């Protein structure tokens, strides 16, 4: 067999297995390439879906409210007339004419000290004054018939005046041993007992005039522009948390305290039911200016930061985030910087940055960033109160 024919037959017999082998290798490598590509695509989709999952948040709708500017302060009640009563002299308590907590009128006798010795001395002085008056009349009659001198009559006049002055002095001493109510009001707790020896100035009982009653408080000097005499104030006390007491400003101090730069203000309140007592402290509010229409939000909606305060708005996603995250709400977070006004309880006024009707995130802001998809929580939110109060559990 020629060599050429042999080689052709040999190569022909090897070509088919080689093609089969090459095809097998191509299939294997193609499968590996396809698997790797499929795996890369799936991993990319998985990581893309896990990179920005919807964040569950609570939201509220920004709305307008009418807020009237007001000033707040802490004040103390004091009586229009109030005194710790005592006697001017010492002695033994003989009679007590009042009960603790009693209402009394001005001039009511409250306490009498023993005054037997003082009364006896008064009678002696009166007798001396009567004798001096008799001597004066006798000498005046004798002077008319020139049986007595003018000097004798003048001496009798002086003696009578001196005796009368001693009577008046003794009557004053006796009066000091009787304690009278200097004004109408309510008595406090009795501090003495019958038979007790007390010295001058010993506290017997306190007397307070409770209707009307004063309320003293201070405000910073910059608040003077919004406070005038006759302006209405409202006050609340812990003893009656559900009741508000109203009154009017009576006086504004004529000077500002140099240390605190505060000015003292006094208001008077009607207190016919005697609920308010001297020494109680109260929260005072003074409405100033006209009502303002402001957008208000819960304070929990505000993200406070050194570089500026902001809120997260829930807005429709223009790129259809709902298709990328079917479990989402179609809303994404948008951070907006705001300018805040005053706060009242759980609420804060927003002067700039949030339009009326905007949907604002109130809980869950910590996990948000711009463009993050949102899922709205259906859980009930805590109430927002402009005047919150602690509740006993």
PLY file of the C-alpha trace (Angstrom):
ply
format ascii 1.0
element vertex 393
property float x
property float y
property float z
element edge 392
property int vertex1
property int vertex2
end_header
0.00 0.00 0.00
1.45 3.32 -0.89
2.55 5.46 2.03
0.25 8.38 1.10
-2.81 6.21 1.09
-1.85 4.77 4.44
-1.46 8.17 5.99
-4.79 9.37 4.64
-6.54 6.33 6.04
-4.80 6.83 9.35
-5.73 10.50 9.61
-9.31 9.76 8.55
-9.69 7.24 11.30
-8.37 9.76 13.94
-10.40 12.82 12.82
-13.75 11.62 14.00
-12.68 10.84 17.60
-10.86 14.13 17.75
-13.92 16.08 16.64
-15.99 14.24 19.21
-13.46 15.11 21.90
-13.33 18.76 20.85
-17.10 18.96 20.79
-17.27 17.43 24.26
-14.70 19.88 25.59
-16.64 22.75 24.02
-19.87 21.56 25.60
-18.22 21.23 29.01
-16.62 24.66 28.87
-19.80 26.19 27.48
-21.76 24.70 30.35
-19.27 25.99 32.88
-19.35 29.44 31.30
-23.13 29.46 31.27
-23.30 28.35 34.91
-20.80 30.99 35.99
-22.69 33.69 34.07
-26.03 32.56 35.47
-24.60 32.47 38.96
-23.14 35.98 38.56
-26.48 37.33 37.35
-28.42 35.70 40.18
-25.92 36.85 42.80
-26.10 40.38 41.40
-29.89 40.38 41.52
-29.86 38.97 45.04
-27.35 41.55 46.26
-29.26 44.31 44.49
-32.49 43.30 46.20
-30.76 42.96 49.58
-28.85 46.24 49.28
-31.90 48.47 49.69
-34.86 46.62 51.22
-37.98 48.57 52.20
-37.73 50.11 55.68
-40.82 49.96 57.89
-41.69 53.37 59.30
-44.60 55.24 60.88
-45.86 58.40 59.21
-48.18 61.34 59.83
-49.65 64.08 57.66
-48.43 67.64 58.22
-51.35 69.95 58.98
-51.90 73.56 59.97
-52.88 74.55 63.50
-53.57 77.92 65.07
-50.95 78.70 67.70
-51.05 81.83 69.79
-47.67 83.04 71.06
-47.39 82.72 74.80
-44.95 83.13 77.65
-44.46 80.51 80.35
-43.18 80.91 83.89
-43.27 79.36 87.36
-44.86 81.45 90.09
-45.71 81.35 93.78
-48.99 82.33 95.41
-49.04 84.77 98.28
-51.87 86.32 100.24
-53.04 89.84 99.59
-52.81 90.24 103.37
-50.96 87.66 105.40
-49.40 87.80 108.87
-48.08 85.61 111.66
-49.99 86.98 114.65
-48.49 87.53 118.10
-48.99 89.82 121.11
-46.78 92.78 122.02
-46.36 91.83 125.67
-45.78 88.72 127.72
-48.28 86.92 129.95
-50.32 83.78 130.61
-52.96 82.73 128.06
-56.36 83.05 129.71
-58.84 82.69 126.84
-58.68 81.45 123.24
-61.62 82.57 121.10
-60.88 80.79 117.79
-60.52 77.36 116.20
-57.75 76.33 113.82
-58.73 76.95 110.20
-61.57 79.31 111.09
-62.61 82.25 108.91
-62.71 85.50 110.93
-63.66 89.10 110.32
-61.45 92.10 111.01
-61.50 93.04 114.72
-62.48 89.55 115.96
-61.03 88.79 119.42
-58.66 85.83 119.10
-56.68 85.53 122.36
-56.74 87.17 125.80
-53.87 87.11 128.29
-54.40 87.26 132.06
-54.70 90.94 133.07
-56.03 91.01 136.66
-53.01 92.95 137.96
-53.15 95.38 135.06
-56.86 96.05 135.64
-56.23 96.75 139.35
-53.48 99.20 138.48
-55.83 100.86 135.98
-58.45 101.39 138.68
-55.82 102.90 140.97
-54.71 105.32 138.26
-58.30 106.28 137.52
-58.88 107.03 141.23
-55.79 109.24 141.27
-57.04 111.07 138.17
-60.46 111.62 139.78
-58.83 113.00 142.94
-56.73 115.38 140.84
-59.89 116.53 139.03
-61.60 117.25 142.39
-58.61 119.20 143.65
-58.56 121.22 140.43
-62.25 122.14 140.72
-61.83 123.10 144.38
-58.79 125.30 143.74
-60.47 126.93 140.75
-63.43 127.88 143.01
-61.07 129.25 145.68
-59.16 131.18 143.02
-62.33 133.11 142.20
-62.56 134.37 145.81
-58.77 134.85 145.98
-58.40 132.00 148.50
-55.92 130.10 146.26
-53.12 131.20 143.99
-52.89 130.75 140.24
-49.78 128.62 140.77
-51.80 126.13 142.79
-54.41 125.87 140.02
-51.70 125.39 137.39
-50.18 122.59 139.46
-53.56 120.92 139.77
-54.04 121.09 135.96
-50.63 119.47 135.37
-51.31 116.76 137.94
-54.66 115.96 136.31
-53.10 115.71 132.83
-50.36 113.44 134.12
-52.89 111.19 135.87
-55.06 110.98 132.74
-51.99 110.11 130.64
-51.11 107.29 133.02
-54.67 105.97 132.71
-54.39 105.98 128.91
-50.99 104.28 129.11
-52.35 101.53 131.35
-55.35 101.04 129.07
-52.90 100.55 126.17
-50.97 97.95 128.21
-54.21 96.08 128.89
-55.20 96.32 125.19
-51.89 94.69 124.23
-52.96 91.60 126.13
-55.90 91.08 123.78
-55.13 89.87 120.23
-57.55 91.07 117.53
-57.70 89.96 113.88
-56.14 92.85 111.92
-58.04 91.92 108.75
-60.56 89.38 107.50
-59.16 86.03 106.46
-58.62 82.39 107.35
-56.66 81.32 110.41
-54.03 78.63 110.37
-53.09 76.10 113.06
-53.15 77.30 116.69
-49.68 77.31 118.24
-50.54 78.03 121.91
-52.66 76.54 124.70
-54.63 77.95 127.61
-52.46 78.50 130.69
-49.28 78.73 128.65
-46.86 81.57 129.40
-45.82 83.33 126.20
-43.37 86.13 125.60
-43.76 89.16 123.40
-43.60 88.17 119.74
-44.46 84.49 120.28
-46.28 83.08 117.24
-49.92 82.41 118.09
-51.53 81.71 114.70
-51.17 82.72 111.06
-53.90 84.71 109.30
-54.18 84.79 105.52
-56.62 86.70 103.31
-57.31 84.21 100.50
-59.76 85.98 98.21
-58.37 87.43 96.04
-54.85 85.99 96.04
-51.61 87.21 94.49
-49.41 85.21 92.12
-45.78 86.37 91.85
-43.54 85.19 89.00
-40.59 86.42 86.93
-40.02 86.75 83.19
-36.85 87.53 81.23
-36.36 91.16 80.31
-36.95 90.50 76.60
-40.52 89.47 77.41
-41.46 92.92 78.70
-42.55 93.98 75.23
-45.43 91.49 75.35
-46.63 92.03 78.93
-48.88 94.84 80.17
-50.87 95.59 83.32
-54.38 94.20 83.02
-53.32 91.35 80.73
-55.00 87.99 81.34
-52.95 85.08 82.68
-53.79 81.44 83.35
-52.28 79.27 86.06
-52.26 75.57 86.86
-51.30 73.85 90.11
-50.41 70.23 90.81
-53.17 69.91 93.40
-55.84 70.48 90.70
-54.25 69.31 87.43
-57.51 69.39 85.46
-58.42 72.96 86.41
-57.08 76.24 85.07
-57.24 79.45 87.12
-57.39 82.83 85.38
-56.41 86.25 86.62
-55.00 89.61 85.55
-51.60 91.24 85.88
-51.72 93.86 88.63
-48.19 95.21 88.63
-44.83 94.94 86.88
-41.69 95.67 88.87
-40.06 99.01 88.14
-36.59 97.44 87.88
-34.86 94.42 86.34
-32.83 92.16 88.62
-29.13 92.75 87.92
-28.10 89.16 88.60
-30.71 87.27 86.56
-31.97 90.01 84.20
-35.49 88.98 85.12
-38.38 91.23 86.06
-40.92 90.40 88.76
-44.60 90.43 87.87
-47.63 90.18 90.15
-51.09 88.99 89.13
-54.26 88.66 91.17
-56.73 85.80 90.92
-60.20 85.32 92.32
-60.19 82.56 94.94
-63.72 82.35 96.31
-63.51 78.58 96.80
-60.19 78.94 98.70
-58.49 76.25 96.59
-55.35 78.32 96.11
-53.14 78.78 99.15
-50.17 81.05 99.84
-46.90 79.24 99.20
-48.23 77.00 96.42
-46.30 77.13 93.14
-48.03 77.32 89.78
-47.29 77.06 86.07
-48.16 80.39 84.49
-49.01 81.08 80.85
-49.53 84.50 79.27
-50.99 84.71 75.76
-49.23 87.37 73.68
-49.92 88.56 70.16
-52.40 87.19 67.65
-52.96 83.51 66.74
-50.62 82.20 64.01
-51.37 79.46 61.48
-48.41 77.07 61.57
-47.56 73.59 60.32
-47.10 71.33 63.35
-45.48 67.91 63.69
-44.78 65.48 66.53
-41.37 66.11 68.03
-40.45 62.49 67.22
-40.48 63.42 63.51
-37.53 65.80 63.91
-33.97 64.56 63.34
-31.86 66.91 65.46
-28.25 67.37 64.34
-25.48 69.96 64.82
-25.47 70.82 61.11
-29.23 71.40 61.00
-32.56 69.86 61.89
-34.38 67.78 59.30
-37.29 65.44 58.62
-37.83 62.54 56.24
-40.72 62.93 53.81
-42.40 59.88 52.28
-42.74 60.62 48.54
-43.75 58.66 45.46
-40.77 57.05 43.72
-40.40 58.43 40.20
-38.34 55.37 39.19
-41.04 52.95 40.37
-39.34 51.54 43.44
-42.37 49.32 43.87
-41.25 47.22 40.87
-37.77 46.78 42.34
-39.21 45.89 45.75
-42.72 44.49 45.25
-43.24 44.25 48.98
-42.76 48.03 49.37
-45.36 50.80 49.33
-44.07 52.67 46.29
-42.76 55.45 48.58
-39.17 56.50 49.15
-37.57 58.66 51.81
-36.54 62.23 51.04
-34.65 64.22 53.67
-35.69 67.86 54.04
-34.07 70.43 56.29
-36.47 72.49 58.42
-36.58 75.65 60.51
-38.39 75.09 63.77
-40.46 77.37 65.97
-41.61 76.90 69.55
-42.62 73.59 71.06
-45.72 72.72 73.04
-45.74 69.38 74.75
-45.29 66.67 72.12
-45.70 69.11 69.21
-43.30 71.44 67.43
-44.06 74.22 64.94
-42.27 74.00 61.57
-41.68 77.44 60.06
-39.98 76.28 56.86
-39.27 73.02 55.04
-42.54 71.04 55.27
-45.64 71.92 53.19
-49.17 71.26 54.37
-50.33 67.75 53.53
-46.83 66.27 53.29
-46.37 62.74 54.60
-43.69 62.85 57.29
-41.90 59.92 58.92
-42.39 59.94 62.71
-40.62 56.71 63.68
-37.80 54.70 62.11
-35.68 57.60 60.81
-32.45 56.12 62.19
-32.31 53.51 59.41
-33.24 55.86 56.56
-31.27 57.66 53.87
-32.30 59.56 50.78
-34.06 57.29 48.27
-34.60 54.40 50.68
-37.85 52.53 49.85
-40.45 52.63 52.58
-43.03 50.27 54.00
-45.71 52.00 56.06
-46.46 50.46 59.45
-50.10 49.89 60.32
-49.42 49.79 64.07
-51.24 52.45 66.14
-49.07 55.45 67.02
-48.83 57.05 70.48
-51.03 60.13 70.95
-49.58 63.60 70.40
-50.61 66.03 73.14
-49.83 69.75 73.35
-50.11 69.53 77.14
-49.01 66.04 78.17
-49.36 64.85 81.74
-47.78 61.89 83.52
-50.07 58.93 83.89
-49.89 56.51 86.83
-49.70 52.94 85.67
0 1
1 2
2 3
3 4
4 5
5 6
6 7
7 8
8 9
9 10
10 11
11 12
12 13
13 14
14 15
15 16
16 17
17 18
18 19
19 20
20 21
21 22
22 23
23 24
24 25
25 26
26 27
27 28
28 29
29 30
30 31
31 32
32 33
33 34
34 35
35 36
36 37
37 38
38 39
39 40
40 41
41 42
42 43
43 44
44 45
45 46
46 47
47 48
48 49
49 50
50 51
51 52
52 53
53 54
54 55
55 56
56 57
57 58
58 59
59 60
60 61
61 62
62 63
63 64
64 65
65 66
66 67
67 68
68 69
69 70
70 71
71 72
72 73
73 74
74 75
75 76
76 77
77 78
78 79
79 80
80 81
81 82
82 83
83 84
84 85
85 86
86 87
87 88
88 89
89 90
90 91
91 92
92 93
93 94
94 95
95 96
96 97
97 98
98 99
99 100
100 101
101 102
102 103
103 104
104 105
105 106
106 107
107 108
108 109
109 110
110 111
111 112
112 113
113 114
114 115
115 116
116 117
117 118
118 119
119 120
120 121
121 122
122 123
123 124
124 125
125 126
126 127
127 128
128 129
129 130
130 131
131 132
132 133
133 134
134 135
135 136
136 137
137 138
138 139
139 140
140 141
141 142
142 143
143 144
144 145
145 146
146 147
147 148
148 149
149 150
150 151
151 152
152 153
153 154
154 155
155 156
156 157
157 158
158 159
159 160
160 161
161 162
162 163
163 164
164 165
165 166
166 167
167 168
168 169
169 170
170 171
171 172
172 173
173 174
174 175
175 176
176 177
177 178
178 179
179 180
180 181
181 182
182 183
183 184
184 185
185 186
186 187
187 188
188 189
189 190
190 191
191 192
192 193
193 194
194 195
195 196
196 197
197 198
198 199
199 200
200 201
201 202
202 203
203 204
204 205
205 206
206 207
207 208
208 209
209 210
210 211
211 212
212 213
213 214
214 215
215 216
216 217
217 218
218 219
219 220
220 221
221 222
222 223
223 224
224 225
225 226
226 227
227 228
228 229
229 230
230 231
231 232
232 233
233 234
234 235
235 236
236 237
237 238
238 239
239 240
240 241
241 242
242 243
243 244
244 245
245 246
246 247
247 248
248 249
249 250
250 251
251 252
252 253
253 254
254 255
255 256
256 257
257 258
258 259
259 260
260 261
261 262
262 263
263 264
264 265
265 266
266 267
267 268
268 269
269 270
270 271
271 272
272 273
273 274
274 275
275 276
276 277
277 278
278 279
279 280
280 281
281 282
282 283
283 284
284 285
285 286
286 287
287 288
288 289
289 290
290 291
291 292
292 293
293 294
294 295
295 296
296 297
297 298
298 299
299 300
300 301
301 302
302 303
303 304
304 305
305 306
306 307
307 308
308 309
309 310
310 311
311 312
312 313
313 314
314 315
315 316
316 317
317 318
318 319
319 320
320 321
321 322
322 323
323 324
324 325
325 326
326 327
327 328
328 329
329 330
330 331
331 332
332 333
333 334
334 335
335 336
336 337
337 338
338 339
339 340
340 341
341 342
342 343
343 344
344 345
345 346
346 347
347 348
348 349
349 350
350 351
351 352
352 353
353 354
354 355
355 356
356 357
357 358
358 359
359 360
360 361
361 362
362 363
363 364
364 365
365 366
366 367
367 368
368 369
369 370
370 371
371 372
372 373
373 374
374 375
375 376
376 377
377 378
378 379
379 380
380 381
381 382
382 383
383 384
384 385
385 386
386 387
387 388
388 389
389 390
390 391
391 392
